Amino acid sequence: MKPWVTLDRARIPDEEGELILRKRDTEYSIRTETTELMNSRLHGSEEALARLACERLSYQRDVNILIGGLGMGYTLGAALENSGPDAHLTVAEFVPAVISWNREFLGHLAGFPLNDPRVAVWQGDVVQAIKSKKSAWNAILLDVDNGPDGLTREANDQLYGLPGLHAAFAALRPGGILAVWSYAPDDGFTRRLKKCRFRTEVVTAHANSSGKGRKHTIWLAVKPG
């Protein structure tokens, strides 16, 4: 088996941690020193996050979608694939290097989604993107860190805690969807969503696109319309 080769390292802004981009043959990995956060072999649940949300918007035209977390581009790519030609997608990425990595190393994995004219990039915290507009989005898709129980940024508590969920509720249009990816179930997060008046459904999706292996958790939370 070929060894892993480190392509780049990047500091996480405002944190002590570091992200590492590695490659082994055709496989890519983004990790911290201790934990793999994403791998190009396992992206079925990230694509399911976008597909499940966009399917619920298929009857609407001119939709606005905010995606929190670019990662390797799989969520964005699936959202584009399941959206109409008049859709507008904004992807918010906190770590500038992740945007650069998608342009330089990773774009081919998800069909070069950053090149799509429907896409705008917000380089910064998705929390600020959410707070910047009221009743603006038909869907907010969050694939940030490891889910509500984050590994890399303590600041993600303001995204998945009650203040962040209230902000997301206000940012969505009536009938809008907050879709959240997580490595594992979290009953406390489900209760917080319901406390914020979201109509909430919890589903699982396989990490592997073949439908095998570990399952990840996806929340589909609808703002009453």
N, C-alpha and C positions, 0 to 999 in steps of 0.2 A: 504494500500500500504506500502511495506517495505521501511524503510528509506535508504538514501544514506550512504555508508560507505567509508571513505577515506582510500585508500590502500597505497598511497605514495604521496609525494610532491617533486618537483625538481626545482632548480633554472634554468632559461634560461641563458646560458653562455653569458657574456658580456652585459647583460640586467638586469633591475631591476625586471622584471616579474618572475612569478613562474607558473609552470604547476602542476595540481592536477589530480591524477588518482582516480576515484571513481567507486564504484560498488553498484548496487541495484538489488538483486536477480541475474538474468543472464545478466543484462544490465551493460555495462561499459561506462564511460564518461571520456574524457580528457578535461580540462577546465583551464581557468585562474580564478582569484578571481571573475571576473565580467562576463565572457563570456564562454559558452560552445563551444569548437572548434571541437569536434567530438564525435559521439555517436554510439555505436555498433548496434543500431536499424536503423541507416540511413547511408548506405554505397553504395547505388546504383550508385550514380554519380561518386564516386571514382573508382568503378569497371568499369564503362563505359569509364572513362578516359583511362584506360589500354586497354580495349577491342577495342575501336575505333582506337587507335594508332597501336596496334598489328595486327589488321585485315589488315591494309595497308602495313604491312611487311610480310604477310603470304607467299608471293611468294619468299622470300629471305631465304637463309640458313646462319647459323653461325652469327646471328645478335647480336649486342652489344646494350644493353638498359641501360640507366641511369635513375634512379628514385630518384627525390628529395623529401624527406619526407616519413618516414616510417609510422607514425601515428599508426593506429591499424592493419596495414598489409594488408588492403583490396586491395589497388592499386597493391602492389607487388604480392599478391596472384592471382589477376586477370591477371596480366601480365604473370605470370608463366603458368597459365591455357591456355592462348592464344598464347604461344610461343612453339617452337619446342624443342626437346631434346638437340639440339646443340646450343641453345641460351645462352648468357651470360648476366646476370643482376646484376647491381651494384646499391644498395640502399644507398643513402646518408642521414644521420640523424644527425642534429646539436646537439640535446639534448641527452647526453649519457643515461639518465634514460629511455628515450623512447625505446631504444634498449633493455635495461634490462627488462622493462615492457612487451615487446613482448615475451621475452624468459620465463618470470616467470608467467605472468598473462594472456596475450592476444593471445598467439600463436594459440590456438584452434579456434579462431574466423575466421581466413582466411586459415585454413589448415596448420598451422605451416610453413609459407613460408621461414623463416630464416633457416630451416633445409634442404632446397632443395640444392643439390650440384651445381646447376646453379647460385646460389646467392653468391655475395660478399657484405660485409658491409663496407661502408666508413663512419667512425665516424668523422663528421666535416661538414663544410659549403658546400652545393652543389655548390655554386659559385666557390669555389676553385676546386672542382671536374671537373666542366665544363671548367675552364681555364687551367687545367693541361694537356689537350690533344687537338690536332687539328684533325679535320676530323676523329674522332674516333667512333662516336655513330651513329647507325641507328635511334635511337629515344631517346629523352630526355623527360621524363614525370615529370611535376612539380605539386606536391600537397603539397605546402609549405604555412604555415600560413593560411590566409583566402583568398588567391589569390593575385592579383596585389595590392589590397587595404588592405595590411596586418594589423593585429591587435596586434601581439605580438613582432615583431622585426622591428624597423626602418631600420635596415641593409638590409631588403629584397628589398629596393628600388634599390640596386645595382644588384639585380636579375631580376626585372621586368622593370627597366628603360632601356633607350637606350644602355648604356654600357653593361648591362647584356644580352640583346637580341643580340647585336653584337657578344658577346662571345659565346652564344649558337649557333648562325649561323656558326661561325668558327669551333665549336666543332663537328658539325654534318657532316656526310658524304653527298655527293650530293644525293638528293632525301630523305634525312633524315627528321624526323618529330619532331617538338617541340609541345608537347601536354600539355596544362596548364588548371588546375582546378581552379574555382573561385566560391565563395559563391554567387556572383552577377555579372551582366553584367558590362562591362567597355569599353566604346567606345574609350576612350583615349588609352587603351592598344591595342585595335585592330589597331588603327592608327599607334602606335609605331611598331607593328609587320610588317605592310606593309611598313613602312619607312625603316625597316631593310631588305627588299627584300623578306620576307616570302610570299608565296602564302597561304592565310589565310581563313579558314572556321570556323564559330562560330556555335556551336550546344548547345542544352540544354539536360539535363538528370535529371530524378527525383532522389531526395535524397533517397527516399524509393525504395527498390528493387521491390516492388509490382507495381510500376508505378504510385503511388499516391503521393500527397503532393507537397511540394516546389520543384521547379526546380533549378538546378545549371548550371553554364555556363562552357563550355569546348571549348578552342581554339585548332584547329588542323592546325599548321603552317608548311608548307613544304619548305625546302630549294631546290630551283630549281636544277635539276640534269642534 
